[in-house]
Amino acid sequence: MVNLKRVTSSAEKTDGVVRKAWLLGIGVCVIAFEEIQTQFTKINDGNIRLFNQLVAKGEEYSSDSTTIISNETREETAVEKRVAEVRKQLGLDTKSNQAKIAELSQRVDELTQALNKLS
């Protein structure tokens, strides 16, 4: 009977130790999960803050660059108009040159046909 009490007592003690070990493992998992969740939240908040800063800088740069590009485009357009005027005054207008070439090509074709008829 004494052995039975000792075995029962040992089993209860062992059961208590096993249960505490089990609870310890669960506690470790819960604490680790909470720590990971806290770190993730910190990282995520930092990323959101960084993302918003980058977007703000991008918008700022975009508006500045749009103004610069708009001014440069106006300057290029004015320069292109002036170059076109000078080319036209010098007789280097490509549109009129192309028309002249087409007219001369047609005239050469007509003369070639006339020569072919004479031969």
C-alpha positions in Angstrom: 0.0 0.0 0.0 2.9 2.3 0.7 4.2 1.7 -2.8 0.9 2.5 -4.3 0.8 5.8 -2.4 4.3 6.6 -3.5 3.5 5.7 -7.1 0.3 7.7 -7.1 2.1 10.7 -5.5 5.0 10.4 -8.0 2.4 10.3 -10.9 0.7 13.3 -9.6 4.0 15.2 -9.2 5.0 14.1 -12.7 1.7 15.1 -14.1 2.0 18.5 -12.5 5.5 18.9 -13.9 4.4 17.8 -17.3 1.5 20.2 -17.2 3.7 23.1 -16.2 6.2 22.2 -19.0 3.2 22.2 -21.4 2.0 25.6 -20.1 5.5 26.9 -20.3 5.7 26.0 -24.0 2.4 27.7 -24.7 3.5 30.8 -22.8 6.7 30.9 -24.8 4.7 30.7 -28.1 2.3 33.4 -27.0 5.0 35.8 -25.8 7.0 35.2 -29.0 3.8 35.8 -31.1 3.1 39.0 -29.3 6.7 40.2 -29.7 6.6 39.4 -33.4 3.3 41.2 -33.8 4.7 44.3 -32.0 7.8 44.4 -34.2 5.7 43.9 -37.3 3.5 46.8 -36.3 6.5 49.0 -35.7 8.1 48.1 -39.0 4.8 48.5 -40.9 4.2 51.9 -39.3 7.7 52.9 -40.3 7.2 51.7 -43.8 3.9 53.6 -44.1 5.6 56.8 -42.8 8.5 56.3 -45.3 6.1 55.6 -48.1 4.2 58.8 -47.4 7.4 60.8 -47.3 8.5 59.4 -50.6 5.2 60.1 -52.2 5.3 63.7 -50.9 8.8 64.2 -52.3 7.7 62.7 -55.6 4.7 65.1 -55.8 6.9 68.0 -55.0 9.5 67.1 -57.6 6.8 66.3 -60.2 5.2 69.7 -59.9 8.7 71.4 -60.1 9.7 69.3 -63.1 6.4 70.0 -64.8 7.0 73.7 -64.5 10.5 73.4 -65.8 9.5 71.2 -68.7 6.6 73.5 -69.6 9.0 76.5 -69.7 11.6 74.6 -71.8 8.9 73.5 -74.2 7.8 77.1 -74.6 11.4 78.1 -75.3 11.9 75.2 -77.8 8.7 76.1 -79.6 9.8 79.8 -79.9 13.2 78.7 -81.2 11.6 76.3 -83.7 9.3 79.0 -85.0 12.2 81.4 -85.5 14.3 78.7 -87.2 11.4 77.9 -89.5 11.0 81.6 -90.4 14.8 82.0 -91.2 14.7 78.8 -93.3 11.7 80.1 -95.2 13.4 83.5 -95.8 16.6 81.7 -97.1 14.5 79.4 -99.4 15.3 76.4 -97.4 11.8 75.6 -96.5 11.5 71.8 -96.8 7.8 72.0 -97.8 8.4 74.2 -100.7 11.6 72.2 -101.7 9.6 69.0 -101.8 6.9 70.7 -103.9 9.6 72.0 -106.3 11.2 68.5 -106.5 7.9 66.9 -107.2 7.2 69.5 -109.9 10.6 69.0 -111.5 10.3 65.2 -111.4 7.0 65.5 -113.2 8.5 67.8 -115.8 11.5 65.4 -116.4 9.0 62.5 -116.8 7.1 64.6 -119.4 10.3 65.4 -121.3 11.4 61.8 -121.2 8.1 60.7 -122.7 8.4 63.4 -125.4 11.9 62.1 -126.3 10.7 58.5 -126.4 8.0 59.6 -128.9 10.5 61.3 -131.1 12.8 58.3 -131.2 
